[in-house]
Amino acid sequence: MSQAEIKRPLFVWVIFLFTMFSAAFMAIGSYFAFSSSTGEMTELTGYVDSLGFIDWALMALTTVLNLAGTIFLFRLKVIAVPLLTFAFLLGIASSIWEIAANNYIEELQSVGPGAVEGALLGAVISTAIVAYSWHLKNKNILS
């Protein structure tokens, strides 16, 4: 089957929309966390203030890799697989770094109820996205 004949799978649309929604949500959350006019988000602001250069660098690199990987996945390009895989592995390394260096679990708990569960759900979703991208590659859907 040629690349022109392959339709974009439904889950590629779901992953694309989920990632774009998450990026928008993260951008809005970042705005509120950095906004001095928002007194309601003091827990989140405290967490953001505790982040160092390495934390920001890992977060930025992971975000860029995830966005690029998702866009390439949407375009059904095989480069999506290493981008998403590397972003996933970098996310794991970043979490290990955060747990070891910054007491990540306690920091997340201070953000509010559901933060730890949300982080775990994010890890499960990331695992599924990477596994699905490998599946598409192995089925020769990505070019």
Rosetta silent file (secondary structure, phi, psi, omega in degrees, C-alpha in Angstrom):
SEQUENCE: MSQAEIKRPLFVWVIFLFTMFSAAFMAIGSYFAFSSSTGEMTELTGYVDSLGFIDWALMALTTVLNLAGTIFLFRLKVIAVPLLTFAFLLGIASSIWEIAANNYIEELQSVGPGAVEGALLGAVISTAIVAYSWHLKNKNILS
SCORE:     score description
SCORE:     0.000 S_00000001
   1 L     0.000  128.596 -179.524    0.000    0.000    0.000 S_00000001
   2 L   -77.170  162.511 -178.402    1.489    3.345   -0.978 S_00000001
   3 H   -62.053  -31.581  179.973    1.731    6.230    1.449 S_00000001
   4 H   -67.626  -26.463 -178.224   -0.928    8.116   -0.529 S_00000001
   5 H   -86.114  -13.244 -176.788   -3.407    5.287    0.073 S_00000001
   6 L   -81.626  124.355  175.337   -2.907    5.148    3.843 S_00000001
   7 L   -84.597  149.820  177.640   -5.560    6.976    5.831 S_00000001
   8 L   -69.313  121.981 -179.743   -4.600    8.667    9.060 S_00000001
   9 L   -63.860  150.572 -179.496   -5.628    6.317   11.896 S_00000001
  10 H   -55.189  -43.624 -176.973   -8.162    7.550   14.442 S_00000001
  11 H   -66.350  -24.775  174.516   -5.700    7.219   17.322 S_00000001
  12 H   -65.773  -42.140  175.139   -3.247    9.501   15.512 S_00000001
  13 H   -61.308  -44.533 -178.891   -5.958   12.167   15.569 S_00000001
  14 H   -61.413  -46.540  179.730   -6.629   11.456   19.264 S_00000001
  15 H   -62.126  -44.289 -179.729   -2.917   11.704   20.126 S_00000001
  16 H   -60.921  -50.240 -178.846   -2.538   14.907   18.125 S_00000001
  17 H   -65.105  -40.635  177.872   -5.553   16.597   19.714 S_00000001
  18 H   -60.605  -45.607 -177.938   -4.605   15.385   23.201 S_00000001
  19 H   -66.623  -42.003  179.484   -1.054   16.703   22.837 S_00000001
  20 H   -66.632  -39.974  176.615   -2.159   20.080   21.471 S_00000001
  21 H   -62.579  -44.302  179.648   -4.763   20.415   24.241 S_00000001
  22 H   -62.814  -40.429  179.017   -2.118   19.491   26.838 S_00000001
  23 H   -64.290  -41.853  178.014    0.330   22.021   25.396 S_00000001
  24 H   -64.753  -42.875  178.615   -2.311   24.742   25.532 S_00000001
  25 H   -62.019  -41.857  178.920   -3.230   23.768   29.097 S_00000001
  26 H   -65.101  -39.722  179.040    0.453   23.827   30.086 S_00000001
  27 H   -64.605  -42.896  178.459    0.913   27.253   28.497 S_00000001
  28 H   -65.835  -43.817  177.680   -2.115   28.644   30.348 S_00000001
  29 H   -60.991  -39.677  178.269   -0.955   27.063   33.621 S_00000001
  30 H   -64.849  -41.199  177.982    2.511   28.543   33.128 S_00000001
  31 H   -58.554  -48.058 -179.407    1.013   31.959   32.518 S_00000001
  32 H   -66.921  -35.470 -179.821   -0.963   31.780   35.765 S_00000001
  33 H   -66.989  -34.671 -178.965    2.010   30.385   37.685 S_00000001
  34 H   -90.745  -10.953 -178.352    4.206   33.290   36.569 S_00000001
  35 L   -77.636  125.287  179.818    1.498   35.918   36.863 S_00000001
  36 L   -76.065  -12.175 -178.128    1.901   38.008   39.984 S_00000001
  37 L   -84.125   -4.614 -176.484   -1.787   38.943   39.815 S_00000001
  38 L  -103.417  103.582  178.615   -2.954   35.414   40.644 S_00000001
  39 L   -85.686  -11.898 -174.959   -3.082   34.815   44.368 S_00000001
  40 L   -79.102  -14.934 -172.996   -5.050   31.575   44.050 S_00000001
  41 L  -110.741   39.455 -176.169   -2.193   29.482   42.683 S_00000001
  42 H   -63.441  -34.106  178.354    0.353   29.928   45.471 S_00000001
  43 H   -65.048  -45.438  179.169    1.067   26.189   45.721 S_00000001
  44 H   -65.999  -41.128  178.429    1.840   25.968   42.011 S_00000001
  45 H   -62.391  -39.252  176.583    3.870   29.164   42.132 S_00000001
  46 H   -61.390  -41.640  178.002    5.879   27.717   45.031 S_00000001
  47 H   -65.017  -46.529 -179.587    6.631   24.614   42.991 S_00000001
  48 H   -60.641  -40.208  179.622    7.607   26.659   39.924 S_00000001
  49 H   -65.687  -24.312 -178.619    9.880   28.829   42.064 S_00000001
  50 H   -81.538  -10.294 -177.128   11.674   25.722   43.329 S_00000001
  51 L   -76.982  137.273  178.020   12.690   24.620   39.819 S_00000001
  52 L  -101.159 -174.677 -177.377   16.307   25.133   38.778 S_00000001
  53 H   -59.243  -45.684 -178.683   18.032   25.458   35.409 S_00000001
  54 H   -62.188  -40.305  178.753   18.332   21.689   34.857 S_00000001
  55 H   -59.845  -48.456 -179.198   14.628   21.250   35.668 S_00000001
  56 H   -65.323  -41.213 -179.716   13.608   23.898   33.147 S_00000001
  57 H   -63.161  -45.431  178.717   16.017   22.579   30.495 S_00000001
  58 H   -63.874  -41.648 -179.821   14.699   19.011   30.842 S_00000001
  59 H   -65.112  -43.614 -179.548   11.099   20.217   30.795 S_00000001
  60 H   -65.288  -45.864 -179.004   11.668   22.411   27.729 S_00000001
  61 H   -63.725  -43.213  178.444   13.518   19.697   25.807 S_00000001
  62 H   -62.202  -42.087 -179.956   10.886   17.067   26.643 S_00000001
  63 H   -63.932  -46.707 -179.979    8.092   19.427   25.584 S_00000001
  64 H   -62.634  -44.135  178.899    9.760   20.315   22.273 S_00000001
  65 H   -63.313  -42.160  178.387   10.478   16.652   21.497 S_00000001
  66 H   -64.167  -44.117  179.112    6.896   15.641   22.332 S_00000001
  67 H   -64.333  -46.229  179.050    5.408   18.414   20.190 S_00000001
  68 H   -62.757  -45.168  179.092    7.726   17.660   17.265 S_00000001
  69 H   -60.468  -40.277 -179.915    7.125   13.925   17.595 S_00000001
  70 H   -68.187  -40.688  177.981    3.378   14.426   17.668 S_00000001
  71 H   -64.045  -43.485  177.681    3.403   16.674   14.613 S_00000001
  72 H   -67.080  -34.908  175.728    5.510   14.132   12.707 S_00000001
  73 H   -63.293  -43.185  178.101    3.207   11.340   13.893 S_00000001
  74 H   -60.257  -36.129  178.064    0.239   13.317   12.589 S_00000001
  75 L   -83.156    2.062  179.386    2.071   13.625    9.256 S_00000001
  76 L    59.972   41.884  178.941    2.720    9.838    9.431 S_00000001
  77 L  -103.214  137.160 -175.203    6.494   10.301    9.350 S_00000001
  78 L   -65.756  -21.861  178.577    8.764    7.643   10.850 S_00000001
  79 L   -61.222  -18.738  178.362   10.946   10.308   12.546 S_00000001
  80 H   -60.243  -35.336 -174.269    8.113   10.557   15.086 S_00000001
  81 H   -63.621  -53.992  178.528    9.156    7.254   16.663 S_00000001
  82 H   -66.241  -32.881  178.032   12.663    8.236   17.858 S_00000001
  83 H   -64.003  -48.790 -179.664   11.446   11.713   18.847 S_00000001
  84 H   -67.759  -37.224  178.590    8.611   10.357   20.979 S_00000001
  85 H   -65.744  -45.441  179.668   10.782    7.567   22.383 S_00000001
  86 H   -65.160  -40.022  177.088   13.552    9.964   23.351 S_00000001
  87 H   -60.925  -41.476  178.486   11.040   12.377   24.894 S_00000001
  88 H   -62.559  -48.793 -179.984    9.590    9.479   26.901 S_00000001
  89 H   -64.867  -37.940  176.681   13.011    8.329   28.133 S_00000001
  90 H   -65.740  -36.210  176.344   13.994   11.911   28.916 S_00000001
  91 H   -63.909  -40.061  176.502   10.752   12.276   30.880 S_00000001
  92 H   -64.563  -47.078  178.626   11.635    9.206   32.933 S_00000001
  93 H   -60.519  -40.449  179.046   15.150   10.534   33.549 S_00000001
  94 H   -64.027  -41.011  178.476   13.688   13.924   34.467 S_00000001
  95 H   -64.631  -41.920  177.320   11.286   12.327   36.950 S_00000001
  96 H   -61.973  -43.101  177.203   14.120   10.369   38.545 S_00000001
  97 H   -59.874  -46.562 -178.733   16.131   13.597   38.748 S_00000001
  98 H   -63.165  -41.415  179.492   13.176   15.443   40.294 S_00000001
  99 H   -64.323  -43.892 -177.243   12.576   12.695   42.862 S_00000001
 100 H   -73.686  -42.698 -171.112   16.258   12.560   43.833 S_00000001
 101 H   -93.941  -30.820 -169.375   17.114   16.252   43.734 S_00000001
 102 H  -126.027   13.431  179.011   13.909   18.131   44.499 S_00000001
 103 L    54.330   52.690 -171.257   11.654   15.865   46.549 S_00000001
 104 H   -54.605  -43.641 -176.348    9.274   15.687   43.593 S_00000001
 105 H   -62.393  -46.722  178.480    6.538   13.620   45.232 S_00000001
 106 H   -64.845  -38.960  177.904    6.117   16.028   48.158 S_00000001
 107 H   -61.872  -43.786  178.529    6.262   19.007   45.788 S_00000001
 108 H   -62.813  -42.637 -179.879    3.504   17.471   43.653 S_00000001
 109 H   -62.576  -31.509 -179.874    1.388   16.741   46.713 S_00000001
 110 H   -73.547  -20.577  179.136    1.711   20.385   47.757 S_00000001
 111 H   -67.217  -36.082  177.683    0.308   21.515   44.392 S_00000001
 112 L   150.350  173.185 -178.673   -3.047   20.016   45.263 S_00000001
 113 L   -63.809  138.907  177.505   -5.204   16.914   45.264 S_00000001
 114 L    88.229   -4.578 -176.807   -4.797   14.677   42.250 S_00000001
 115 H   -67.464  -43.251  179.166   -1.392   16.006   41.204 S_00000001
 116 H   -65.959  -44.220  178.971    0.449   12.738   41.861 S_00000001
 117 H   -62.605  -38.440  177.657   -2.300   10.733   40.195 S_00000001
 118 H   -63.552  -39.904  177.619   -2.208   13.129   37.243 S_00000001
 119 H   -65.032  -40.898  177.740    1.539   12.632   36.881 S_00000001
 120 H   -66.129  -41.202  177.473    1.084    8.860   36.935 S_00000001
 121 H   -62.562  -40.104  177.074   -1.720    9.057   34.381 S_00000001
 122 H   -60.220  -39.776  178.362    0.540   11.181   32.177 S_00000001
 123 H   -65.482  -39.675  178.555    3.230    8.489   32.361 S_00000001
 124 H   -65.903  -43.444  179.155    0.716    5.808   31.349 S_00000001
 125 H   -64.204  -42.749  178.018   -0.527    7.917   28.425 S_00000001
 126 H   -61.168  -41.131  177.471    3.048    8.634   27.307 S_00000001
 127 H   -60.810  -43.947 -179.966    3.831    4.919   27.414 S_00000001
 128 H   -64.809  -40.120  179.739    0.780    4.179   25.266 S_00000001
 129 H   -64.135  -45.403  179.149    1.697    6.886   22.734 S_00000001
 130 H   -63.682  -44.988  179.252    5.242    5.567   22.345 S_00000001
 131 H   -60.726  -41.385 -179.955    4.016    1.974   22.047 S_00000001
 132 H   -67.518  -38.542  178.212    1.458    3.016   19.422 S_00000001
 133 H   -63.947  -39.623  175.760    4.047    4.945   17.408 S_00000001
 134 H   -64.485  -39.280  177.712    6.252    1.828   17.367 S_00000001
 135 H   -59.685  -45.882  179.577    3.215   -0.216   16.307 S_00000001
 136 H   -63.798  -37.915  177.779    2.584    2.147   13.371 S_00000001
 137 H   -64.524  -46.634 -179.145    6.236    1.955   12.389 S_00000001
 138 H   -65.194  -27.032  177.610    6.235   -1.839   12.492 S_00000001
 139 L   -87.828    4.562  179.840    3.059   -1.932   10.361 S_00000001
 140 L    59.660   32.998  175.714    4.799    0.341    7.786 S_00000001
 141 L   -84.655  -27.709  178.565    2.155    3.032    8.192 S_00000001
 142 L   -92.224  139.750  179.257    4.833    5.650    8.850 S_00000001
 143 L  -111.878    0.000    0.000    7.107    6.671    5.997 S_00000001
